Amino acid sequence: MKNTSPLPVLTFGQLLNVEQVAELLGVDKRTIFREVARGHFPRPRKIGRTTRFPLSEVEAYVAKLGQTA
């Protein structure tokens, strides 16, 4: 079965940059950082000069949102 999703296929343990997270959630990247600052979104990891979000934490956040909706 071919993947027809516009998003890339994501694998276990993958780290996403803020642009990927914003696209996945359908929001602007500034919204992601605003929610991190408010304590509502998982904090990113700094790896060298890059900022990455663990996919598992983003998925947990989305699941939590689905439970409260």
C-alpha positions in Angstrom: 0.0 0.0 0.0 1.5 3.3 -1.1 1.6 6.3 1.4 -0.5 9.1 -0.2 -0.1 11.4 2.8 1.6 14.8 2.2 3.5 14.4 5.4 6.7 12.3 5.5 6.6 8.8 6.9 7.7 9.0 10.6 9.5 6.3 12.4 9.9 5.4 16.1 12.2 7.6 18.1 12.3 10.3 15.4 13.1 13.9 16.2 11.2 16.6 14.4 12.2 20.2 13.8 9.7 23.0 14.7 8.6 23.4 11.0 7.7 19.7 10.9 5.8 19.9 14.2 3.9 23.0 13.0 3.0 21.3 9.7 1.8 18.2 11.5 -0.4 20.2 13.9 -1.6 22.7 11.3 -0.3 25.8 13.2 2.4 28.4 12.8 5.8 27.6 14.3 5.5 30.6 16.6 2.4 29.0 18.1 4.5 25.9 19.0 7.1 28.1 20.9 4.3 30.1 22.5 2.7 26.9 23.8 6.1 25.6 25.0 6.6 28.9 27.0 3.2 28.5 28.6 4.0 25.0 29.6 1.3 23.5 27.4 3.5 21.8 24.8 6.5 19.5 25.4 9.8 21.2 25.7 12.2 20.7 22.7 15.7 19.2 23.0 18.7 21.1 22.0 21.2 19.1 20.0 24.1 21.2 19.2 22.6 24.3 17.6 19.4 22.6 16.5 16.1 22.3 18.3 14.2 19.0 18.0 10.9 17.6 19.4 10.6 13.9 20.1 7.8 12.5 17.9 6.6 10.4 20.8 6.0 13.5 22.9 4.2 15.3 20.1 2.0 12.2 19.6 1.2 12.1 23.3 0.3 15.8 23.2 -2.1 15.2 20.3 -3.6 12.2 22.1 -4.1 14.4 25.2 -5.9 17.0 23.2 -8.2 14.4 21.7 -9.2 13.3 25.2 -10.1 16.8 26.3 -12.1 17.7 23.2 
